[in-house]
Amino acid sequence: MLITESVRGDGAILVNQSGHRFTNELLTRDAVSAAELAQEGQYAYIIFDQHLRDNLKAIEKYVKNGLTVQADTLEELARKLGIYPYFLTMTMTEWNEAVATQNDTEFGRTTGMNDNLTTPPYYAIQIAPGIHHTMGGVKIDTSAEVIDTNGNPIPGLFAAGEVTGGVHGGNRLGGNAVADIVIFGRIAAESAIEYVGK
């Protein structure tokens, strides 16, 4: 199940199995994924509190599906995750200080720092990178016609969606794929009809 980036965007943090943050949680998807894969077990935990849960409806789906671990204290949460409690509580203390001063000296995070994580109960979801969008593919022009390696259109070959590359650049923003598919899908269809009618 995909865990929405809104959880991190609204203030959650990522910790590894040792209970330490290891990256700016709001870097681009490729950077955060690489950081997660570099951790022991190639996973992380996303940590948040009741205040964040109350303000993000998507979390209810994760609770309903049994993905969350819940505890009344950070020490109890750490024990449930198999993390030494001292390290998780220190990480949370440091994070909450960063939120209070709006200065994440450890990883330079500057957004998603509106609220601290101090309202029990506390929650964790084990996460790992997953593939849910293809970046890259054939190059197209504004009529959705495929471009060959010499920069010339290939007559009668049209493409749209995830088989195409370059539309999003090197990293896409969430939701852009829908616009890409709909807009270029329509353009490709119109271009193909025009090509067939010639």
C-alpha angles and dihedrals in degrees: 000000000000114000108214118242086232089083091064092035090057092053113283120137135213123235131179128229088278091058096249131126110241106181147013097277093214100056117118117296094255092052095047091045091051090049091051092049090052091060126093107281091010093261140092140198123245108216126202141149139234093269091059091045091052091054100044116060093193090073091069089068091055092048091047091051093051096246097126130082111208131196138166093228136031090239091056091046090052092051091050089053095045092247123138101255095223093062096048093047091048091049091051092047091051092047094049090050089052089052091048092052095032087230121116097189092175101058107000098243110169104172136056089041101116098111133031123232101244105113113102141253098063126208139203133188121191108230140180133178117278134186112244103144132036116229116202134020137133120352118243135189128225091281090053091248113148116249120218125224090270092057096255126128115251104229113242097004113115130172141181140174127020095349088070128077137206097035093103098030116225097326129025129217117234113272095021092106090067092056090044093052096044099042100040091037089059093043091049091050093048091046092049092050090050091048093050091047093056 
